[in-house]
Amino acid sequence: MSGTDWLQRWRQGRIGFHRESPHPALETFWHRLELGAGAKILVPLCGKSRDMRWLVERGNPVLGIELSPLAIEQFIAEEQLVAEKRRAALRYRQSGFECTRLGRVELWCGDFFHFQVEQAGELAGFYDRAALIALPPATRQRYAHHLAQLLLPGTRGLLITLTHDDPDRGPPFSVTHAEVEALMAPNFELVLCDVAAAADGMVESVWQLTRRGPARQARPGPVQRWTPANDEPPVTSP
C-alpha cells in the first residue's frame, strides 16, 4: 500500500483495522518485556490506536509515528473528550515532522522511513500491532531494517502479525512465521508467545523481540527529548 492509498483510507473512513479497545495481546503479554514506568515506547504507524492510551496509563510515555494527519487529529480529539479536563495539545515542527504532544503521548506526523536514529532518543521499547502487516512485501524488508536501526541493543518490544490464505489480500497483509524470522532474526532475538484464531479466518501471532547487539550504551545525539515533567517542546541543538 502506498502512502497515497493510506491517506485516502483515512479520508474515506476505511479503517476497519482500528480497535475501540486495547488489543488483548498487549494486555496479556506486555509485562513479559519487563519495562519499568517511564520507559519510552515507539509505536510505528500508530494511527489513532487505543493501545497508546493503555501504555500511558501504565506509566510509559509513547512516541507514535503516523503518516495521516487526520489519524492524529482524531486521536487528539478523542483523548481530549475522555480526559478529566480538556487539555491543549502542544504543536511544533521538528526535523521535517509536524509534532503534537498531549500529555505523555508525542505524535510525529510524517513518513516513518524519514525518522532517523538521531531523533530516536532513548527509546526503551516498541510496539507494532499494525505496521508490518500494513506494508506490502516489497517494503517489509526496508521496515525491518529501519526499525532495527532506530533501537539500541537490548531494546525489547511486541510484534503482532496475521496470516491468512490470500497473499494478495491486504492490508492487513498475510505475514508468515517464516517471513517474520527472515525479516527480523538478523537483528532481533525472537520468541513466539502465542498463536490464536482471529476474525475473518485469519490467524494472529504474537512475538517478543529483543534487539541484538553488544551491551546497551547511551546514544549521543543533538535532539533533546521531552520528559513527562517538561511542558515545553523539545529543542534541537544546531
Short mmCIF file of the C-alpha atoms (twelve columns), coordinates in Angstrom:
data_MODEL
# 
_entry.id   MODEL 
# 
loop_
_atom_site.group_PDB 
_atom_site.id 
_atom_site.type_symbol 
_atom_site.label_atom_id 
_atom_site.label_alt_id 
_atom_site.label_comp_id 
_atom_site.label_asym_id 
_atom_site.label_seq_id 
_atom_site.Cartn_x 
_atom_site.Cartn_y 
_atom_site.Cartn_z 
_atom_site.pdbx_PDB_model_num 
ATOM 1   C CA . MET A 1   0.000   0.000   0.000  1 
ATOM 2   C CA . SER A 2   1.357   3.391   -0.984 1 
ATOM 3   C CA . GLY A 3   1.308   6.454   1.223  1 
ATOM 4   C CA . THR A 4   -1.343  7.970   -1.027 1 
ATOM 5   C CA . ASP A 5   -3.568  4.918   -0.566 1 
ATOM 6   C CA . TRP A 6   -3.104  5.089   3.193  1 
ATOM 7   C CA . LEU A 7   -4.101  8.742   3.350  1 
ATOM 8   C CA . GLN A 8   -7.141  8.046   1.184  1 
ATOM 9   C CA . ARG A 9   -8.260  5.247   3.515  1 
ATOM 10  C CA . TRP A 10  -8.315  7.681   6.422  1 
ATOM 11  C CA . ARG A 11  -10.172 10.312  4.420  1 
ATOM 12  C CA . GLN A 12  -12.784 7.738   3.406  1 
ATOM 13  C CA . GLY A 13  -13.041 6.220   6.888  1 
ATOM 14  C CA . ARG A 14  -11.936 2.769   5.688  1 
ATOM 15  C CA . ILE A 15  -10.134 1.928   8.922  1 
ATOM 16  C CA . GLY A 16  -11.542 -1.464  9.837  1 
ATOM 17  C CA . PHE A 17  -8.187  -2.304  11.406 1 
ATOM 18  C CA . HIS A 18  -8.825  0.239   14.188 1 
ATOM 19  C CA . ARG A 19  -9.920  -1.198  17.536 1 
ATOM 20  C CA . GLU A 20  -12.029 0.729   20.038 1 
ATOM 21  C CA . SER A 21  -10.342 -1.051  22.944 1 
ATOM 22  C CA . PRO A 22  -6.766  -2.094  23.741 1 
ATOM 23  C CA . HIS A 23  -5.570  -5.205  21.979 1 
ATOM 24  C CA . PRO A 24  -5.884  -8.311  24.198 1 
ATOM 25  C CA . ALA A 25  -2.366  -9.432  23.301 1 
ATOM 26  C CA . LEU A 26  -0.958  -6.151  24.589 1 
ATOM 27  C CA . GLU A 27  -2.745  -6.617  27.898 1 
ATOM 28  C CA . THR A 28  -1.626  -10.256 28.144 1 
ATOM 29  C CA . PHE A 29  1.993   -10.143 27.050 1 
ATOM 30  C CA . TRP A 30  3.325   -6.634  27.659 1 
ATOM 31  C CA . HIS A 31  4.520   -7.494  31.165 1 
ATOM 32  C CA . ARG A 32  6.938   -10.037 29.691 1 
ATOM 33  C CA . LEU A 33  9.103   -7.205  28.411 1 
ATOM 34  C CA . GLU A 34  9.818   -6.063  31.984 1 
ATOM 35  C CA . LEU A 35  9.885   -2.394  31.047 1 
ATOM 36  C CA . GLY A 36  9.531   -0.133  34.040 1 
ATOM 37  C CA . ALA A 37  7.463   3.015   34.397 1 
ATOM 38  C CA . GLY A 38  8.955   5.872   32.420 1 
ATOM 39  C CA . ALA A 39  10.285  3.632   29.644 1 
ATOM 40  C CA . LYS A 40  9.542   5.408   26.361 1 
ATOM 41  C CA . ILE A 41  7.775   3.274   23.759 1 
ATOM 42  C CA . LEU A 42  7.976   3.646   19.971 1 
ATOM 43  C CA . VAL A 43  4.727   2.883   18.115 1 
ATOM 44  C CA . PRO A 44  5.333   2.899   14.337 1 
ATOM 45  C CA . LEU A 45  2.379   3.604   12.011 1 
ATOM 46  C CA . CYS A 46  0.323   4.243   15.126 1 
ATOM 47  C CA . GLY A 47  -2.931  5.562   13.613 1 
ATOM 48  C CA . LYS A 48  -5.186  6.573   16.486 1 
ATOM 49  C CA . SER A 49  -4.652  3.360   18.397 1 
ATOM 50  C CA . ARG A 50  -6.197  2.991   21.853 1 
ATOM 51  C CA . ASP A 51  -3.141  0.923   22.708 1 
ATOM 52  C CA . MET A 52  -1.189  4.162   23.142 1 
ATOM 53  C CA . ARG A 53  -3.529  5.253   25.917 1 
ATOM 54  C CA . TRP A 54  -3.167  1.840   27.571 1 
ATOM 55  C CA . LEU A 55  0.629   2.184   27.578 1 
ATOM 56  C CA . VAL A 56  0.477   5.698   29.012 1 
ATOM 57  C CA . GLU A 57  -1.878  4.598   31.778 1 
ATOM 58  C CA . ARG A 58  0.807   2.132   32.851 1 
ATOM 59  C CA . GLY A 59  3.469   4.801   33.074 1 
ATOM 60  C CA . ASN A 60  5.083   4.521   29.638 1 
ATOM 61  C CA . PRO A 61  5.432   7.674   27.527 1 
ATOM 62  C CA . VAL A 62  4.643   6.979   23.867 1 
ATOM 63  C CA . LEU A 63  6.275   8.244   20.702 1 
ATOM 64  C CA . GLY A 64  3.960   7.419   17.798 1 
ATOM 65  C CA . ILE A 65  4.763   7.955   14.131 1 
ATOM 66  C CA . GLU A 66  1.878   8.270   11.664 1 
ATOM 67  C CA . LEU A 67  1.603   9.433   8.065  1 
ATOM 68  C CA . SER A 68  -2.016  10.579  8.223  1 
ATOM 69  C CA . PRO A 69  -2.644  13.956  9.915  1 
ATOM 70  C CA . LEU A 70  -6.327  13.007  10.098 1 
ATOM 71  C CA . ALA A 71  -5.491  9.996   12.273 1 
ATOM 72  C CA . ILE A 72  -3.540  12.214  14.644 1 
ATOM 73  C CA . GLU A 73  -6.285  14.839  14.810 1 
ATOM 74  C CA . GLN A 74  -8.850  12.155  15.607 1 
ATOM 75  C CA . PHE A 75  -6.647  10.710  18.344 1 
ATOM 76  C CA . ILE A 76  -6.206  14.132  19.936 1 
ATOM 77  C CA . ALA A 77  -9.943  14.936  19.734 1 
ATOM 78  C CA . GLU A 78  -10.950 11.597  21.243 1 
ATOM 79  C CA . GLU A 79  -8.352  11.794  24.001 1 
ATOM 80  C CA . GLN A 80  -9.500  15.283  24.946 1 
ATOM 81  C CA . LEU A 81  -13.080 14.020  25.219 1 
ATOM 82  C CA . VAL A 82  -12.190 11.238  27.659 1 
ATOM 83  C CA . ALA A 83  -9.781  13.341  29.734 1 
ATOM 84  C CA . GLU A 84  -10.949 14.643  33.088 1 
ATOM 85  C CA . LYS A 85  -10.392 18.141  31.758 1 
ATOM 86  C CA . ARG A 86  -9.738  19.386  28.252 1 
ATOM 87  C CA . ARG A 87  -6.019  19.742  27.705 1 
ATOM 88  C CA . ALA A 88  -4.439  21.775  24.956 1 
ATOM 89  C CA . ALA A 89  -2.230  19.889  22.534 1 
ATOM 90  C CA . LEU A 90  1.267   21.269  22.151 1 
ATOM 91  C CA . ARG A 91  2.281   21.538  18.487 1 
ATOM 92  C CA . TYR A 92  5.683   22.174  16.931 1 
ATOM 93  C CA . ARG A 93  7.854   21.206  13.962 1 
ATOM 94  C CA . GLN A 94  10.992  19.147  14.280 1 
ATOM 95  C CA . SER A 95  13.272  17.531  11.707 1 
ATOM 96  C CA . GLY A 96  10.671  17.812  8.964  1 
ATOM 97  C CA . PHE A 97  7.831   16.318  11.027 1 
ATOM 98  C CA . GLU A 98  4.692   18.001  12.332 1 
ATOM 99  C CA . CYS A 99  4.695   17.047  16.012 1 
ATOM 100 C CA . THR A 100 1.865   17.056  18.526 1 
ATOM 101 C CA . ARG A 101 2.106   16.291  22.222 1 
ATOM 102 C CA . LEU A 102 -0.806  15.649  24.508 1 
ATOM 103 C CA . GLY A 103 0.217   14.608  27.998 1 
ATOM 104 C CA . ARG A 104 2.596   11.678  27.705 1 
ATOM 105 C CA . VAL A 105 1.804   10.937  24.059 1 
ATOM 106 C CA . GLU A 106 4.040   12.514  21.429 1 
ATOM 107 C CA . LEU A 107 2.916   12.044  17.812 1 
ATOM 108 C CA . TRP A 108 5.129   12.735  14.815 1 
ATOM 109 C CA . CYS A 109 3.237   13.159  11.537 1 
ATOM 110 C CA . GLY A 110 5.286   12.058  8.551  1 
ATOM 111 C CA . ASP A 111 6.993   9.166   6.815  1 
ATOM 112 C CA . PHE A 112 8.318   6.557   9.250  1 
ATOM 113 C CA . PHE A 113 11.292  5.971   6.968  1 
ATOM 114 C CA . HIS A 114 12.325  9.612   7.399  1 
ATOM 115 C CA . PHE A 115 12.502  9.242   11.179 1 
ATOM 116 C CA . GLN A 116 16.220  8.922   11.858 1 
ATOM 117 C CA . VAL A 117 18.344  7.473   14.612 1 
ATOM 118 C CA . GLU A 118 19.397  10.965  15.739 1 
ATOM 119 C CA . GLN A 119 15.728  11.697  16.520 1 
ATOM 120 C CA . ALA A 120 15.070  8.440   18.342 1 
ATOM 121 C CA . GLY A 121 16.477  9.480   21.701 1 
ATOM 122 C CA . GLU A 122 16.350  6.874   24.437 1 
ATOM 123 C CA . LEU A 123 13.587  4.582   23.233 1 
ATOM 124 C CA . ALA A 124 13.279  1.745   25.726 1 
ATOM 125 C CA . GLY A 125 10.715  -0.384  23.903 1 
ATOM 126 C CA . PHE A 126 8.452   -0.664  20.882 1 
ATOM 127 C CA . TYR A 127 5.037   -1.990  19.955 1 
ATOM 128 C CA . ASP A 128 3.926   -2.992  16.453 1 
ATOM 129 C CA . ARG A 129 0.359   -4.189  16.070 1 
ATOM 130 C CA . ALA A 130 -0.458  -2.898  12.598 1 
ATOM 131 C CA . ALA A 131 2.738   -1.605  10.979 1 
ATOM 132 C CA . LEU A 132 4.459   -4.630  9.439  1 
ATOM 133 C CA . ILE A 133 1.180   -6.183  8.304  1 
ATOM 134 C CA . ALA A 134 0.114   -2.885  6.699  1 
ATOM 135 C CA . LEU A 135 3.095   -2.926  4.339  1 
ATOM 136 C CA . PRO A 136 3.341   -4.762  1.009  1 
ATOM 137 C CA . PRO A 137 6.081   -7.394  0.631  1 
ATOM 138 C CA . ALA A 138 8.486   -5.069  -1.169 1 
ATOM 139 C CA . THR A 139 8.502   -2.624  1.763  1 
ATOM 140 C CA . ARG A 140 8.723   -5.037  4.706  1 
ATOM 141 C CA . GLN A 141 12.471  -5.619  4.451  1 
ATOM 142 C CA . ARG A 142 13.066  -1.878  4.499  1 
ATOM 143 C CA . TYR A 143 10.792  -1.533  7.536  1 
ATOM 144 C CA . ALA A 144 12.524  -4.312  9.488  1 
ATOM 145 C CA . HIS A 145 15.946  -2.804  8.789  1 
ATOM 146 C CA . HIS A 146 14.870  0.745   9.643  1 
ATOM 147 C CA . LEU A 147 13.212  -0.334  12.891 1 
ATOM 148 C CA . ALA A 148 16.406  -2.091  13.946 1 
ATOM 149 C CA . GLN A 149 18.485  0.989   13.159 1 
ATOM 150 C CA . LEU A 150 16.356  3.121   15.497 1 
ATOM 151 C CA . LEU A 151 16.799  0.867   18.537 1 
ATOM 152 C CA . LEU A 152 19.709  0.309   20.858 1 
ATOM 153 C CA . PRO A 153 20.842  -3.258  21.594 1 
ATOM 154 C CA . GLY A 154 18.706  -4.860  24.271 1 
ATOM 155 C CA . THR A 155 15.577  -2.869  23.393 1 
ATOM 156 C CA . ARG A 156 12.509  -5.105  23.643 1 
ATOM 157 C CA . GLY A 157 9.111   -4.980  22.016 1 
ATOM 158 C CA . LEU A 158 5.989   -6.805  20.900 1 
ATOM 159 C CA . LEU A 159 5.109   -7.558  17.282 1 
ATOM 160 C CA . ILE A 160 1.653   -8.817  16.283 1 
ATOM 161 C CA . THR A 161 1.233   -10.405 12.854 1 
ATOM 162 C CA . LEU A 162 -1.576  -12.047 10.908 1 
ATOM 163 C CA . THR A 163 -1.690  -14.860 8.406  1 
ATOM 164 C CA . HIS A 164 -4.491  -15.732 6.000  1 
ATOM 165 C CA . ASP A 165 -4.909  -17.751 2.814  1 
ATOM 166 C CA . ASP A 166 -4.844  -14.905 0.270  1 
ATOM 167 C CA . PRO A 167 -1.371  -13.435 -0.311 1 
ATOM 168 C CA . ASP A 168 -2.858  -10.616 -2.411 1 
ATOM 169 C CA . ARG A 169 -5.344  -9.560  0.240  1 
ATOM 170 C CA . GLY A 170 -4.466  -6.615  2.376  1 
ATOM 171 C CA . PRO A 171 -3.950  -4.656  4.363  1 
ATOM 172 C CA . PRO A 172 -3.701  -6.351  6.697  1 
ATOM 173 C CA . PHE A 173 -1.368  -8.491  4.635  1 
ATOM 174 C CA . SER A 174 -0.534  -12.059 5.496  1 
ATOM 175 C CA . VAL A 175 2.954   -12.332 7.005  1 
ATOM 176 C CA . THR A 176 4.003   -15.913 7.683  1 
ATOM 177 C CA . HIS A 177 6.190   -17.107 10.537 1 
ATOM 178 C CA . ALA A 178 8.940   -17.886 8.049  1 
ATOM 179 C CA . GLU A 179 8.846   -14.331 6.739  1 
ATOM 180 C CA . VAL A 180 8.909   -12.825 10.233 1 
ATOM 181 C CA . GLU A 181 12.002  -14.873 11.017 1 
ATOM 182 C CA . ALA A 182 13.675  -13.931 7.734  1 
ATOM 183 C CA . LEU A 183 12.957  -10.237 8.273  1 
ATOM 184 C CA . MET A 184 13.669  -9.917  11.973 1 
ATOM 185 C CA . ALA A 185 16.132  -12.644 13.008 1 
ATOM 186 C CA . PRO A 186 19.221  -10.878 11.606 1 
ATOM 187 C CA . ASN A 187 18.752  -8.020  14.110 1 
ATOM 188 C CA . PHE A 188 16.403  -9.379  16.784 1 
ATOM 189 C CA . GLU A 189 16.047  -12.354 19.061 1 
ATOM 190 C CA . LEU A 190 12.543  -13.732 18.515 1 
ATOM 191 C CA . VAL A 191 10.206  -15.568 20.859 1 
ATOM 192 C CA . LEU A 192 6.797   -16.692 19.585 1 
ATOM 193 C CA . CYS A 193 4.465   -16.002 22.503 1 
ATOM 194 C CA . ASP A 194 1.079   -17.040 21.123 1 
ATOM 195 C CA . VAL A 195 -0.849  -18.171 18.045 1 
ATOM 196 C CA . ALA A 196 -4.629  -17.845 18.021 1 
ATOM 197 C CA . ALA A 197 -7.567  -17.623 15.638 1 
ATOM 198 C CA . ALA A 198 -8.647  -14.104 14.712 1 
ATOM 199 C CA . ALA A 199 -11.538 -12.617 12.744 1 
ATOM 200 C CA . ASP A 200 -12.310 -13.415 9.087  1 
ATOM 201 C CA . GLY A 201 -10.419 -16.695 9.080  1 
ATOM 202 C CA . MET A 202 -7.101  -15.076 9.969  1 
ATOM 203 C CA . VAL A 203 -4.562  -16.391 12.471 1 
ATOM 204 C CA . GLU A 204 -2.854  -13.955 14.804 1 
ATOM 205 C CA . SER A 205 0.658   -14.418 16.172 1 
ATOM 206 C CA . VAL A 206 2.336   -12.521 18.997 1 
ATOM 207 C CA . TRP A 207 6.122   -12.171 19.026 1 
ATOM 208 C CA . GLN A 208 8.536   -10.855 21.617 1 
ATOM 209 C CA . LEU A 209 11.565  -9.221  20.002 1 
ATOM 210 C CA . THR A 210 14.865  -8.122  21.546 1 
ATOM 211 C CA . ARG A 211 17.350  -6.042  19.580 1 
ATOM 212 C CA . ARG A 212 20.591  -7.953  19.134 1 
ATOM 213 C CA . GLY A 213 23.956  -6.381  19.803 1 
ATOM 214 C CA . PRO A 214 26.587  -5.648  22.453 1 
ATOM 215 C CA . ALA A 215 25.850  -4.176  25.849 1 
ATOM 216 C CA . ARG A 216 23.486  -1.223  25.794 1 
ATOM 217 C CA . GLN A 217 25.169  2.162   25.689 1 
ATOM 218 C CA . ALA A 218 23.768  5.656   25.800 1 
ATOM 219 C CA . ARG A 219 23.307  7.130   22.342 1 
ATOM 220 C CA . PRO A 220 24.593  10.692  21.969 1 
ATOM 221 C CA . GLY A 221 22.513  12.920  19.771 1 
ATOM 222 C CA . PRO A 222 21.629  16.531  19.039 1 
ATOM 223 C CA . VAL A 223 17.959  16.198  19.915 1 
ATOM 224 C CA . GLN A 224 16.731  16.961  23.418 1 
ATOM 225 C CA . ARG A 225 13.739  14.713  24.039 1 
ATOM 226 C CA . TRP A 226 10.788  15.729  26.186 1 
ATOM 227 C CA . THR A 227 10.050  14.168  29.537 1 
ATOM 228 C CA . PRO A 228 6.648   13.839  31.264 1 
ATOM 229 C CA . ALA A 229 7.594   16.654  33.653 1 
ATOM 230 C CA . ASN A 230 8.565   19.015  30.853 1 
ATOM 231 C CA . ASP A 231 5.770   21.176  29.433 1 
ATOM 232 C CA . GLU A 232 7.980   22.777  26.803 1 
ATOM 233 C CA . PRO A 233 8.608   21.305  23.353 1 
ATOM 234 C CA . PRO A 234 11.962  19.640  22.746 1 
ATOM 235 C CA . VAL A 235 14.689  21.910  21.463 1 
ATOM 236 C CA . THR A 236 17.061  20.813  18.726 1 
ATOM 237 C CA . SER A 237 20.600  21.979  19.119 1 
ATOM 238 C CA . PRO A 238 22.362  23.189  15.971 1 
# 
